[in-house]
């Protein structure tokens, strides 16, 4: 089946076996996420190598996304591994404590908490399952009262309702992890907890310095999971190549009820600004243990697809779940079914659009022409992949094929909605390139004699950003 929405899957113990990973790629995974919150540098290097090998075996381009851990805003450890907090009970968070905690007190990985809170603030632990109210701050101790109790175990996360924690987005560990990620030439680098554009610009600069020797420049993905990031969303988007709607920590900070509208806003804004967008967190959560998703999860994935997300992401479902392959198969089916019902409003989308660049104008002209002529395909001959990205920002039932001679561009395009990346030889002669592109799609069974297609390229050939020609052809 031809599916426009892409699937990002997280590697972990359940999916690192070569046979399982190969099945995941064949089931429809387009991007593999390496979570740097777990494992050592060599573990990620080994897994990246395995993904590359299996992608070649399967015969499809697959991108790698390195997901940085970000600041560890967590409680410490307990003597017995966990405690049961009762509503109304006092509980102390101590930034100086090094020994394991108990039902009365626990240490902190995040040492700045006493300076970030004041009496009356609400702290949410373990993804909001535990709720504490700050009563007073005494030196390095934050004295709280339990509002919503429950089980609290080692190293659970801390959020402040409404945001306001000052932890920097990039830690010393992240800076080392960026070097590791660039060493295996990840296509995407996801930055956790950015508050503003400066955080993304710093991450990009570090990545570019790390990749200077090999000229590798990963695309930057901002994970929107802090409330402070919401008013800075436009600036963050401008400083990034895409965003991830990270609904877990974001929901804890802004409240569950606010997330659906924010998700729609972020997807819409990303597409309008020609950026990619990934929707993540608990999309198929029940399939960690169950062989089929809930009806609510099916609707959740389908609605993200209908909103226009480039990709939907699986976390624990493929990293640690019992049914990683089945989860990918179900997600692919849901996305395909949702796309079948999508309506196209291309004319309305382009009505008030203004273009300052020739290559953007050519990309939009190709969409308009292919849509109204009923073309079987749009072919973008592209060095960087930008032309295919611009085309993918508009919902159109015509598949887009991004043909490039650059392996890095081929892999990067795997995340673009409705774009099928293909590798082809580099041609200096325009007519030879056009003929080869048509032949390639005929051999793949995409085009047959009599079919009409639109094709874009640059003249002279081989220059990024040089797309300046649109041609409509019919297969002889």
Buried (B, 14 or more C-beta within 10 A) or exposed (E): EEBBBBBBBBBBEBBBEEEBBBBBBBBBBBBBBBBBEBBEBEBBBBBBEBBBEBBEEBEBBBBBBBBBBBBBBBBBBBEEEEBEBEEEEEBBBBBEBEEBBEBEBBBBBBEBBBEBBEEEBBBBBBBBBBBBBBBEBEEBBBBBBBBBBBEBEBEBBBBBBEBBBEBBBBBEBBBEBBBBBBBBBBBBBBBBBBBBBBBBBBBBEBBBEBBEEEEBBBBBBBBBBBBBBBEBBEBBBEBBBBBBBBBBBBBBBBBEEBBBEBBBBBBEBBBEBBBBBBBBBBBBBBBBEBEBBEEEBBEBBBBBBBBBBBBBBBBBBBBBBEBBBBBBBBBBBBBBBBBEEBEEEBEEBBEEEEBEEBBBBBBBBBBBBBBEEEBBBBBBBBBBBBBBBBBBBBBBBBBBBBBBBBEBBBBBBBBBBBBBBBBBEEBEEBEEBBEBBBEBBBEEEBBEEEBBBBBBBBEEBBEBBBBBBBBEBEBE
